[in-house]
Amino acid sequence: MQIRSWYGLPGEIEVENELWHLVKVGGVPLNHPPVVNLILRRGLPREDRLRLSYLHEYGHFQTLPLAVAHALLLLWARRRQQRTILGWLTWLAALAVAHEAVWELASEGYAIAHDGAAYRESYRKTPNPLALVFWAVMGSLGIGLSAWLLRSGSRAQG
């Protein structure tokens, strides 16, 4: 489906099942693992699963500026730091995980805000015991690793 973001870029979204989805912004694919589709949509009826997966993928598209700002903030905190190769690899892994977690949370937040009562009703009808685990783990990774990366950047500066 062809779409346009609030910030003006054209895009494309396709969701076929819990494993396969495509999001393109301006013709550039936004590759990311189907974490939400596999964990959070588990057990939902196909119609709900596809609707919420589409809204989540559209959320990636709509929250791209937030994701870019988050990544730039973490990269800015890294400037002028000197580390070993292992330190660089650790920092890059933490950056990738923090960025993915924050963007997944922002995208699902978009789906919740857009779908409102229908979102809550889907999960009321089909409770998912992994939902709490998803929110706790993604929140901890996104907030915790972002804070760690920002703190380590400020310590190297001071």
C-alpha positions as CSV (number, residue, x, y, z in Angstrom):
1,M,0.0,0.0,0.0
2,Q,1.3,3.4,-1.0
3,I,1.4,6.0,1.9
4,R,2.6,9.4,2.7
5,S,4.1,10.4,6.1
6,W,3.1,13.5,8.1
7,Y,6.6,14.9,7.2
8,G,6.0,14.5,3.5
9,L,8.0,11.4,2.4
10,P,6.2,8.8,0.3
11,G,6.4,5.2,1.4
12,E,5.1,1.7,1.0
13,I,3.9,-0.8,3.6
14,E,3.0,-4.5,3.1
15,V,2.1,-6.9,5.8
16,E,1.3,-10.5,4.8
17,N,1.7,-12.4,8.1
18,E,3.6,-12.4,11.4
19,L,6.9,-13.0,9.7
20,W,6.8,-11.0,6.5
21,H,6.5,-7.2,6.4
22,L,8.0,-4.4,4.3
23,V,8.3,-0.7,5.1
24,K,9.9,1.6,2.5
25,V,10.4,5.3,3.0
26,G,11.2,7.2,-0.1
27,G,12.1,3.9,-1.8
28,V,14.6,2.9,1.0
29,P,13.6,-0.3,2.9
30,L,13.6,0.1,6.7
31,N,14.7,-3.4,7.6
32,H,14.0,-4.6,11.1
33,P,13.2,-7.9,12.8
34,P,9.5,-8.8,13.3
35,V,9.8,-8.6,17.1
36,V,6.4,-7.2,17.8
37,N,4.6,-9.3,15.2
38,L,6.0,-12.5,16.7
39,I,5.7,-11.7,20.4
40,L,2.9,-9.1,20.9
41,R,0.5,-10.4,18.2
42,R,0.8,-14.0,19.4
43,G,-2.6,-15.7,19.5
44,L,-4.6,-12.8,18.1
45,P,-7.2,-13.6,15.4
46,R,-5.7,-13.1,11.9
47,E,-7.8,-9.9,11.2
48,D,-6.6,-8.2,14.4
49,R,-3.0,-9.4,13.9
50,L,-2.8,-8.0,10.4
51,R,-4.6,-4.7,11.4
52,L,-2.3,-4.1,14.3
53,S,0.8,-5.2,12.5
54,Y,0.0,-2.8,9.7
55,L,-0.5,0.1,12.2
56,H,2.7,-0.9,13.9
57,E,4.6,-0.8,10.6
58,Y,3.0,2.5,9.7
59,G,4.1,3.7,13.1
60,H,7.7,2.9,12.1
61,F,7.2,5.1,9.1
62,Q,5.5,7.9,11.1
63,T,8.0,7.8,14.0
64,L,11.1,7.8,11.7
65,P,12.1,11.4,12.7
66,L,12.0,10.4,16.4
67,A,14.1,7.3,15.7
68,V,16.6,9.4,13.8
69,A,16.7,12.0,16.6
70,H,17.3,9.2,19.1
71,A,20.1,7.7,17.1
72,L,21.8,11.1,16.5
73,L,21.6,11.9,20.3
74,L,23.3,8.7,21.1
75,L,25.9,9.2,18.4
76,W,26.5,12.8,19.5
77,A,27.2,11.6,23.1
78,R,29.8,9.3,21.5
79,R,31.9,12.0,19.9
80,R,35.5,12.3,20.7
81,Q,35.6,9.1,22.9
82,Q,38.5,6.8,22.6
83,R,37.9,3.1,23.2
84,T,39.5,-0.2,22.4
85,I,38.1,-2.4,19.5
86,L,36.1,-4.4,22.1
87,G,34.8,-1.1,23.6
88,W,33.7,0.1,20.1
89,L,32.0,-3.2,19.4
90,T,30.2,-3.2,22.8
91,W,29.1,0.4,22.2
92,L,27.8,-0.4,18.7
93,A,25.9,-3.4,19.9
94,A,24.3,-1.3,22.7
95,L,23.5,1.5,20.3
96,A,21.8,-1.0,17.9
97,V,19.7,-2.6,20.6
98,A,18.7,0.7,22.3
99,H,17.8,2.2,19.0
100,E,15.7,-0.8,17.9
101,A,13.9,-1.0,21.3
102,V,13.1,2.7,21.4
103,W,11.8,2.6,17.8
104,E,9.7,-0.5,18.5
105,L,8.1,1.1,21.5
106,A,7.4,4.4,19.5
107,S,5.9,2.4,16.7
108,E,3.7,0.4,19.0
109,G,2.8,3.6,20.8
110,Y,1.6,4.9,17.5
111,A,-0.5,1.8,16.9
112,I,-2.1,2.2,20.4
113,A,-2.8,5.9,19.9
114,H,-4.3,5.4,16.4
115,D,-6.4,2.3,17.2
116,G,-7.5,3.3,20.7
117,A,-10.3,1.2,22.1
118,A,-10.1,-1.4,19.3
119,Y,-6.4,-2.1,20.3
120,R,-7.4,-2.6,23.9
121,E,-10.4,-4.8,22.9
122,S,-8.2,-7.0,20.7
123,Y,-6.0,-7.9,23.7
124,R,-9.0,-8.1,26.1
125,K,-10.6,-10.7,23.9
126,T,-7.3,-12.6,23.4
127,P,-4.9,-12.0,26.4
128,N,-1.2,-12.5,25.7
129,P,0.9,-13.4,28.7
130,L,4.0,-12.2,26.7
131,A,2.7,-8.6,26.4
132,L,3.9,-7.6,29.9
133,V,7.3,-9.3,29.2
134,F,7.6,-7.4,25.9
135,W,6.9,-4.0,27.4
136,A,9.2,-4.6,30.4
137,V,12.1,-5.9,28.3
138,M,11.8,-3.4,25.5
139,G,11.4,-0.5,27.9
140,S,14.4,-1.7,30.0
141,L,16.5,-2.1,26.9
142,G,15.5,1.2,25.3
143,I,15.6,3.4,28.3
144,G,18.4,1.5,30.2
145,L,20.8,1.2,27.3
146,S,20.1,4.8,26.1
147,A,20.9,6.1,29.5
148,W,24.0,4.0,29.8
149,L,25.2,5.2,26.4
150,L,24.5,8.9,27.3
151,R,26.2,8.5,30.7
152,S,29.3,6.9,29.2
153,G,29.5,9.7,26.6
154,S,29.3,12.4,29.2
155,R,31.9,10.8,31.4
156,A,34.4,10.6,28.5
157,Q,33.8,14.4,27.9
158,G,34.3,15.5,31.5
